């Protein structure tokens, strides 16, 4: 398709997103400096309609983009809008207050839903691709011990044990040092055997105490919390009149975390890039529930290959969303998260 027709398609998408009204050739010429005659605009609009990129919702109306039209717009026309200095400072300040990974990701969905007025989704970093940064053992009382696992992704998992074979605090300090010697900087998936070997150095008096600590740590290492997600901005669905008929199925889908994870799994862009799935492109996972929806997402963790999938953030909204703002916001927020957990 030539550049002129792409420019006209871009103008139609821009005007329809802004007004939610079908766009005619007259209004295009009034709002945009297209540099061509009205007859040329009408002819090009006819070609765009023949190619399935725009459609006439009813007779005597202007034209609106189709899903195919949005796809071409995203692929060939839309340009990423850089954030202004005040916007960058606001995001930085918003994230600066985060005190742990849970708080950071909670802030992420709130921020992203505000920036885009869409539903925001964030996937926890996958524990299986992480490395152990540190293990901490904290005796909080005579019979309670806090076991803390910290990974290089900034994720913190912890569990409190009710000790059945309590030892002095100094014992747990020594055990912590031995655990960190075999675990630190190792992939979380490869340290299980070394933890079991630590028991060989225990005396009969301390073996039971070590076992309850190492068993708990093993449970944290085997945790499947990489399948956890946070969703925010669901109330934005109710504000979009274009989406009113789809709100029920959409809300049902948002309750199904597995479906959301599979949707994110359909995205294959590398770190720093943005994926956009529109309408029928979502149907292989969601059926008809998202036939008038779009998903814009980006990885915020780097990956070494297909065996170590990236963790992603995304926004979900109507296919009539403002793609320029959505793409820019998702890309920017993904980069900020990456810096904070890196």
Secondary structure, DSSP 8 states (H G I E B T S, - for coil): --HHHHHHHHHHHHHHHHH-S-B-HHHHHHHS---S-HHHHHHHHHHHHHTTSEE-SSTT--BEE-HHHHHHIIIII-------HHHHHHHHHHHHT--SHHHHHHHHHHHHHHHHSSEEEEE---GGG-BEEEEEEEE-SSSEEEEEEEETTS-EEEEEEE-SS---HHHHHHHHHHHHHHHTTSBGGG-HHHHHHHGGG--TTTHHHHHHHHHHHHHHHT--GGG-EEEE-TTHHHH-GGGGGGHHHHHHHHH-HHHHHHHHHT----TT--EEEEGGGGHHHHTTTTTTEEEEEEE-S--SBTTB---EEEEEEETTS-HHHHHHHHHHHHHHHHHHH-
